[in-house]
Amino acid sequence: MIIIMKREATEADIRQVVSRLGDKGYGTHVSEGVEKTIIGAIGVHNDEKALLAEQLEAITAVEKVVPILKPFRLVGREFQPENTIIKVGGVTIGGNAVVISAGPCAVEDQEQLLETAQAIKAVGASILRGGAFKPRTSPYAFQGLEEEGLKILAAARQETGLPIVTEIMDPRSVDLVMEYSDMLQIGARNMQNFFLLREVGKSKKPVLLKRGLSATIEELLMAAEYIMSEGNTSVILCERGIRTFEPYTRNTLDLSAVPLIRELSHLPVWVDPSHGTGHWRLVAPMARAAIAAGADGLMIEVHPRPGEALSDGSQSLTYANFARLMAEIKPIAEILGRTV
């Protein structure tokens, strides 16, 4: 349930409610809005809600108590009506600007990554993506450079000033990846790795959570709930396509998820049209459509020589194609009153 405090409620009033809930063994999450403070009560059993609501509404500083009907509590707009704004390095995500993250699927060597970082920054990308640990379908495929790849990413950040996002696969690697990255990425195959979700939830790093291969929107939101329940409120949701019967694309990019998630949740929503389609020719059209659908950001795979890429070359854009895409999406964002 959520407790909406009156506009004139003081810090002492808020502490009183939090203390009352804590004494009963419930967890709490406080969200300070522009006009009012909302307190989320976590762990309240259904048979206790009616009595607890009556007791809390008897407190002078409490405006009203509202039961949360959806299973995702912290993630939902019932708990926090305002959009969440997240800072990654010097980049603001969830605000008026549409944020573009770009880079190679996998970090291959320092020359490749530095060249790519400079190229994407020159045309307006603000976050560098690159995989140091690569989960692959085949155990014989390139698995990434691991810590050496993280060091290369950090060197690219030092050179260009771009914050970096990279995937984390194992709860045991959280501290290592946190040491080098600005944002932790949970890949589609790990969306319901609940041990990993809890570990990144204990961290203070922003988390990019990708939708699972066959996950429903509710399952994606519940995965984000795992992270937020551990105290990390800086979560970005990413639609990257789901597995369907259609063989002409790598996945089916579900762009209807963007406005739907924005209706259900206060968290920012990104779209990955590279994995969503699997074909570089489809990346730009779907990226344009994602901006029109209301996405807060894009994740685009860019490689200096896609034909030689060690991972996902078929869906990677060249520098020229990426520059063209950046020029195409700016007027779409402007029509919606946003910037790129």
C-alpha positions as CSV (number, residue, x, y, z in Angstrom):
1,M,0.0,0.0,0.0
2,I,1.0,3.6,-0.4
3,I,0.6,6.4,2.2
4,I,0.1,9.9,0.7
5,M,1.2,12.6,3.1
6,K,-0.4,16.0,3.2
7,R,1.4,18.9,1.5
8,E,2.2,20.5,4.8
9,A,3.6,17.3,6.3
10,T,7.0,17.8,8.0
11,E,10.1,15.6,8.1
12,A,9.0,14.6,11.6
13,D,5.6,13.6,10.3
14,I,7.2,11.4,7.7
15,R,9.6,9.8,10.2
16,Q,6.6,9.0,12.4
17,V,4.8,7.1,9.7
18,V,8.0,5.3,8.6
19,S,8.7,4.4,12.3
20,R,5.1,3.1,12.8
21,L,5.5,0.8,9.7
22,G,8.9,-0.3,10.8
23,D,7.7,-1.3,14.3
24,K,5.1,-3.6,12.6
25,G,7.9,-5.2,10.6
26,Y,7.1,-3.7,7.2
27,G,9.7,-2.3,4.8
28,T,9.3,1.3,3.6
29,H,10.3,3.4,0.6
30,V,9.9,7.1,0.6
31,S,9.4,9.1,-2.6
32,E,9.5,12.9,-2.3
33,G,7.4,14.3,-5.2
34,V,7.2,17.9,-6.3
35,E,4.2,18.6,-4.1
36,K,3.7,15.6,-1.8
37,T,5.7,12.8,-0.2
38,I,4.5,9.2,-0.8
39,I,5.6,6.3,1.5
40,G,5.4,2.8,0.2
41,A,4.7,0.1,2.7
42,I,6.3,-3.2,1.7
43,G,5.4,-6.6,2.9
44,V,1.8,-5.9,4.2
45,H,-0.4,-9.0,4.1
46,N,-3.8,-8.7,2.5
47,D,-5.6,-9.5,5.8
48,E,-3.8,-6.7,7.6
49,K,-4.3,-3.9,5.0
50,A,-7.7,-2.7,6.1
51,L,-6.8,-2.2,9.8
52,L,-3.4,-0.7,8.9
53,A,-5.0,1.8,6.5
54,E,-7.5,2.8,9.2
55,Q,-4.7,3.3,11.8
56,L,-2.5,5.3,9.4
57,E,-5.4,7.6,8.2
58,A,-5.9,8.5,11.8
59,I,-2.5,10.3,11.7
60,T,-3.1,14.0,11.1
61,A,-0.3,14.4,8.5
62,V,-1.6,11.5,6.4
63,E,-3.9,12.5,3.5
64,K,-5.0,9.1,2.5
65,V,-3.9,5.4,2.2
66,V,-4.2,3.7,-1.2
67,P,-3.9,-0.1,-1.7
68,I,-1.6,-1.1,-4.6
69,L,-3.5,-3.4,-6.9
70,K,-0.7,-4.4,-9.3
71,P,2.0,-6.8,-8.2
72,F,4.8,-4.4,-9.0
73,R,4.8,-1.8,-6.1
74,L,7.9,0.3,-6.3
75,V,8.1,0.3,-10.1
76,G,4.5,1.3,-10.6
77,R,3.0,4.8,-11.1
78,E,0.6,4.2,-8.2
79,F,3.6,4.5,-6.0
80,Q,5.4,7.3,-7.9
81,P,3.4,9.4,-10.4
82,E,6.4,11.5,-11.6
83,N,8.9,10.1,-14.0
84,T,12.2,8.9,-12.5
85,I,15.2,10.9,-13.6
86,I,18.5,9.1,-13.6
87,K,22.1,10.4,-13.9
88,V,24.7,8.4,-15.6
89,G,28.0,10.3,-15.5
90,G,26.9,13.7,-16.7
91,V,24.0,12.3,-18.7
92,T,20.4,12.7,-17.6
93,I,18.0,9.8,-18.5
94,G,14.3,10.1,-18.3
95,G,14.1,13.8,-18.9
96,N,13.3,15.8,-22.0
97,A,16.4,14.6,-23.9
98,V,16.4,11.3,-25.8
99,V,19.7,9.6,-24.9
100,I,21.6,7.6,-27.5
101,S,24.0,4.9,-26.4
102,A,26.1,3.3,-29.1
103,G,29.1,1.2,-29.7
104,P,30.2,-2.4,-30.6
105,C,28.5,-5.5,-29.4
106,A,31.8,-6.7,-28.1
107,V,35.0,-4.9,-27.1
108,E,37.6,-6.5,-29.5
109,D,40.7,-4.3,-28.9
110,Q,41.6,-0.8,-27.8
111,E,42.0,0.6,-31.3
112,Q,38.5,-0.6,-32.3
113,L,36.8,0.8,-29.2
114,L,38.6,4.2,-29.1
115,E,37.9,4.8,-32.8
116,T,34.2,3.9,-32.3
117,A,33.9,6.0,-29.2
118,Q,35.2,9.1,-31.0
119,A,33.0,8.5,-34.0
120,I,29.8,8.1,-32.1
121,K,30.5,11.1,-29.9
122,A,31.2,13.3,-32.9
123,V,27.6,12.9,-34.1
124,G,25.8,13.2,-30.8
125,A,25.8,9.9,-28.9
126,S,26.3,10.4,-25.2
127,I,26.9,6.9,-23.7
128,L,29.3,4.3,-25.0
129,R,28.2,0.7,-24.9
130,G,30.4,-2.4,-25.3
131,G,30.5,-5.9,-24.1
132,A,33.4,-7.2,-22.0
133,F,31.6,-10.3,-21.0
134,K,29.5,-11.8,-23.8
135,P,26.9,-14.5,-23.2
136,R,26.6,-16.5,-26.4
137,T,24.4,-19.3,-27.5
138,S,27.4,-21.4,-28.5
139,P,30.2,-22.1,-26.0
140,Y,32.7,-22.0,-28.9
141,A,31.8,-18.4,-29.9
142,F,33.8,-15.3,-28.8
143,Q,33.0,-14.8,-25.1
144,G,34.6,-11.3,-24.6
145,L,37.8,-10.0,-23.2
146,E,36.5,-9.9,-19.7
147,E,38.5,-7.7,-17.3
148,E,40.8,-6.6,-20.2
149,G,37.7,-5.4,-22.0
150,L,36.6,-3.4,-19.0
151,K,40.0,-1.7,-18.9
152,I,39.7,-0.8,-22.5
153,L,36.2,0.7,-21.9
154,A,37.6,2.7,-19.0
155,A,40.4,4.0,-21.3
156,A,37.8,5.1,-23.9
157,R,35.9,7.0,-21.2
158,Q,39.1,8.7,-20.2
159,E,39.8,9.6,-23.8
160,T,36.3,10.8,-24.8
161,G,34.4,11.7,-21.6
162,L,31.6,9.3,-22.5
163,P,30.1,7.3,-19.6
164,I,30.1,3.5,-20.3
165,V,27.5,0.8,-20.0
166,T,28.5,-2.9,-20.1
167,E,26.8,-6.2,-19.3
168,I,27.2,-8.1,-16.1
169,M,26.5,-11.8,-16.1
170,D,27.4,-13.2,-12.7
171,P,26.7,-12.0,-9.1
172,R,30.3,-12.7,-8.3
173,S,31.4,-10.1,-10.9
174,V,29.4,-7.2,-9.6
175,D,32.3,-5.5,-7.7
176,L,34.6,-5.9,-10.7
177,V,32.3,-4.5,-13.3
178,M,31.2,-1.7,-10.9
179,E,34.8,-0.6,-10.6
180,Y,35.0,0.2,-14.3
181,S,31.5,1.0,-15.5
182,D,29.0,3.9,-15.1
183,M,25.9,1.7,-15.7
184,L,25.4,-2.0,-15.3
185,Q,23.5,-3.9,-18.0
186,I,21.4,-6.9,-17.3
187,G,21.1,-8.8,-20.5
188,A,17.9,-10.5,-21.8
189,R,19.2,-14.0,-20.8
190,N,19.6,-12.8,-17.2
191,M,16.5,-10.8,-16.8
192,Q,15.2,-13.4,-14.3
193,N,18.5,-14.2,-12.7
194,F,17.1,-13.2,-9.3
195,F,20.4,-13.6,-7.5
196,L,22.0,-11.2,-9.9
197,L,19.1,-8.8,-9.7
198,R,19.4,-8.6,-5.9
199,E,23.2,-8.0,-6.1
200,V,22.9,-5.1,-8.5
201,G,20.0,-3.9,-6.4
202,K,22.4,-3.5,-3.5
203,S,24.7,-1.4,-5.6
204,K,24.3,2.3,-6.2
205,K,25.1,2.1,-9.9
206,P,22.3,2.7,-12.5
207,V,21.0,-0.5,-14.0
208,L,19.9,-1.1,-17.6
209,L,17.5,-4.0,-17.5
210,K,16.7,-5.7,-20.8
211,R,13.5,-7.6,-21.5
212,G,13.9,-11.3,-21.6
213,L,13.6,-13.4,-24.8
214,S,10.1,-14.5,-24.0
215,A,9.2,-12.3,-21.1
216,T,5.9,-10.5,-20.6
217,I,5.8,-6.8,-19.7
218,E,4.7,-7.7,-16.2
219,E,7.7,-10.1,-15.8
220,L,10.0,-7.3,-16.9
221,L,8.5,-4.9,-14.4
222,M,8.7,-7.6,-11.6
223,A,12.4,-8.1,-12.5
224,A,12.9,-4.3,-12.0
225,E,11.0,-4.7,-8.7
226,Y,13.6,-7.1,-7.5
227,I,16.3,-4.5,-8.1
228,M,14.4,-1.7,-6.5
229,S,13.4,-3.7,-3.5
230,E,17.1,-3.9,-2.5
231,G,17.3,-0.1,-2.5
232,N,18.6,0.8,-6.0
233,T,16.0,3.0,-7.6
234,S,18.0,3.9,-10.7
235,V,16.6,1.4,-13.2
236,I,16.1,1.8,-16.9
237,L,13.9,-0.7,-18.8
238,C,14.9,-1.8,-22.3
239,E,12.7,-3.3,-25.0
240,R,15.0,-5.4,-27.2
241,G,12.6,-7.7,-29.0
242,I,10.9,-10.9,-28.0
243,R,11.0,-14.4,-29.5
244,T,8.0,-15.2,-31.8
245,F,7.3,-17.4,-34.7
246,E,8.6,-14.8,-37.3
247,P,11.8,-16.0,-38.9
248,Y,12.6,-13.0,-41.0
249,T,13.9,-11.0,-38.0
250,R,16.1,-12.0,-35.2
251,N,13.4,-11.0,-32.7
252,T,10.1,-9.2,-32.9
253,L,10.6,-5.7,-31.6
254,D,7.5,-4.9,-29.5
255,L,7.3,-1.1,-29.7
256,S,3.8,-1.1,-28.1
257,A,5.7,-1.9,-24.9
258,V,7.1,1.6,-24.9
259,P,3.9,3.6,-24.3
260,L,2.4,0.8,-22.2
261,I,5.4,0.7,-19.8
262,R,5.4,4.5,-19.6
263,E,1.7,4.2,-18.6
264,L,2.4,1.5,-16.0
265,S,5.8,2.6,-14.6
266,H,7.7,5.8,-13.8
267,L,11.0,4.3,-14.9
268,P,12.7,5.4,-18.2
269,V,12.3,3.1,-21.2
270,W,14.9,2.5,-23.9
271,V,14.7,0.5,-27.1
272,D,17.4,-1.7,-28.7
273,P,16.5,-2.0,-32.4
274,S,19.8,-3.8,-33.2
275,H,18.9,-6.9,-31.2
276,G,15.3,-6.3,-31.9
277,T,15.7,-6.9,-35.6
278,G,19.1,-8.5,-36.2
279,H,19.5,-6.7,-39.6
280,W,21.3,-3.4,-39.9
281,R,18.9,-2.2,-42.7
282,L,16.0,-2.4,-40.2
283,V,17.8,-0.6,-37.3
284,A,17.2,3.0,-38.5
285,P,13.5,2.6,-39.4
286,M,12.8,0.9,-36.0
287,A,14.9,3.5,-34.2
288,R,12.8,6.3,-35.7
289,A,9.6,4.5,-34.7
290,A,10.9,4.0,-31.2
291,I,11.4,7.8,-30.8
292,A,7.9,8.4,-32.1
293,A,6.6,5.8,-29.6
294,G,8.1,7.8,-26.7
295,A,11.3,6.0,-26.0
296,D,13.7,7.8,-23.6
297,G,16.7,6.4,-25.3
298,L,18.2,4.1,-27.9
299,M,20.9,1.5,-27.7
300,I,22.6,1.1,-31.2
301,E,25.3,-1.3,-32.2
302,V,28.1,0.5,-34.2
303,H,31.3,-1.1,-35.6
304,P,34.0,0.3,-37.8
305,R,33.9,-2.8,-40.0
306,P,30.8,-4.8,-39.4
307,G,31.9,-7.5,-41.8
308,E,34.8,-8.3,-39.6
309,A,33.0,-8.0,-36.2
310,L,33.5,-10.9,-33.8
311,S,29.9,-10.5,-32.6
312,D,26.7,-9.4,-34.2
313,G,28.2,-7.7,-37.3
314,S,25.0,-8.3,-39.3
315,Q,23.0,-5.8,-37.0
316,S,25.8,-3.2,-36.6
317,L,25.8,0.1,-38.3
318,T,28.9,1.7,-39.9
319,Y,29.9,5.1,-38.8
320,A,28.3,6.7,-41.9
321,N,25.0,4.9,-41.3
322,F,25.0,5.8,-37.6
323,A,25.6,9.5,-38.5
324,R,22.7,9.3,-40.9
325,L,20.4,7.8,-38.2
326,M,21.4,10.6,-35.8
327,A,20.4,13.2,-38.3
328,E,17.0,11.4,-39.0
329,I,15.9,11.1,-35.4
330,K,16.5,14.7,-34.3
331,P,13.5,16.2,-36.1
332,I,11.2,13.3,-34.9
333,A,12.2,14.2,-31.3
334,E,11.7,17.9,-31.9
335,I,8.1,17.3,-33.1
336,L,7.5,15.6,-29.7
337,G,9.0,18.5,-27.9
338,R,12.2,16.6,-27.1
339,T,15.9,16.8,-27.9
340,V,18.6,14.3,-28.9
